[in-house]
Amino acid sequence: MSVTQQPAPAPGSDPAGDEAAEQLRDRISADSLTTRRDYLRIVATVSGGLAIGGVGVAAGILHRHGDSETLPPTKKVTDRLEPGQSVAFRYPGDEDRALAVRLADGALVGYSAVCTHLACAVLWREDRGPDGELLCPCHEGVFDARTGEVTAGPPPRPLPKVFLTERPDGSVWAVAIARSGEPAKDALCRQFGDAHPLESAQLGCPGAPVAPESRRT
Ligand code: FES
């Protein structure tokens, strides 16, 4: 069962679940400085078209996992990804296939590798155009490698995005997911919920308080 298929326990009704949630909050808190910056970069970068320096953001993947209502744990994808390279990985669950691609111009993108037609595996073909193409060989479905949008074949929806960040040591990390076609900010605000009030405030999520860090700047 994937992470997103697991039903959420009622508050206070599952000590083991509460403990796991607490451990997750502790881990996210320990990584909070990097993670909050990552989320802000995701929104700025995806809104601005993926062209950023220093930190790459990828959007990418999610089949059923895009339905998760909570933020999945951050996961290391690879130590390094050079232009013209791609790497398959699993995120957010161990059975959730995903794909990270470094385009020729350095943009870093990530998607669910599960075709939105009939769930065959999607591959990156570097030799097809400037950005290559994301190809599903089952029925010749084709997705734009930079946006995940459908460009040919029977897939009915874009590939769900996986948001990626690149850290100073060059390692690539998956930090969040989106539903097919869902804007980055909407996806993050939905998954932050009440568990990440500071991040929600910094992104300007609906109903979030004014961020303390924003008031100081
Ligand atoms: S399963 Fe991908 S095009 Fe049909």
Boltz pocket constraint, residues with backbone or C-beta under 6 A from the ligand:
constraints:
  - pocket:
      binder: B
      contacts: [[A, 115], [A, 116], [A, 117], [A, 118], [A, 119], [A, 120], [A, 136], [A, 137], [A, 138], [A, 139], [A, 140], [A, 141], [A, 153], [A, 154], [A, 155]]
      max_distance: 6.0
